[in-house]
Amino acid sequence: MIPIFIAINLRSFNFFRMELSITLIIIIVTTLVSLSGFGSHKVMDDLIFYPPAVSQQKQWWRFVTCGFIHADFGHLILNMYALYIFGGNVEKAFIGIFGRYGNFAYLLMYISALVICLLPTYRKHRNDYSYRSLGASGAVSAVVFCFILLFPLQKLGLIFFPVMIPGFIFGTLYLIVSSILEKRSRDNINHSAHIWGALYGVVFLIAASNFFSSYPVLQNFVADVRSWLGSF
């Protein structure tokens, strides 16, 4: 479950007015599938990420389908809220960077993040019959970190502890805390998926912009951070 993020400077970012978009379609589909899963054990069993079913029965679709079901309403709301807050702006940025292929690139990033974020989990639990994983957290982390890469100075904070700090610092702290929690393994949260989803989002955007666009994503990020550091 990804922590709830909030952002300030709402005049600069269109967080709460969203026309029909890939982000909104993902939210609608995820919500509908998750709601159906709440009332059906079969739906949950068929879609959840269950490593032995992948390794032994070749049910590879579970890498993707598990991202459209959630454990409960709280889990669903947290993920879809974060996707709603950040997804629209990241999607628009993708359109600005990749032109008419921006929507496709954004969708590809999201779907592939569902797969990539679970590869370390699969390697670790491929024969673990007691392990299950579900939720869109890994892909949502990819979206959030794309946002941080694009707008590193935008201040972010936890909604219940609204100490606002620049996104690039927030993202760094998020990865550190997630790594610590992953090593401790004292909860039922797949922190590994959060970490790898976040890193994948950054790598995807940098690589895609280098190959399919002239927009200097990484250079702009570095320039923004240097400018901020130089202001002290």
Secondary structure, DSSP 8 states (H G I E B T S, - for coil): ----EEES-TTTS--S---S-HHHHHHHHHHHHHHHHHT-HHHHHHHSB-HHHHHHH--TTHHHHGGG--SSHHHHHHHHHHHHHHHHHHHHHHHHHHGGGHHHHHHHHHHHHHHHTTHHHHHHHTT-TT--B--SHHHHHHHHHHHHHH-TTSEEEETTEEEEEEHHHHHHHHHHHHHHHHHH--SS--HHHHHHHHHHHHHHHHHHHHHH----HHHHHHHHHHHHHHT-
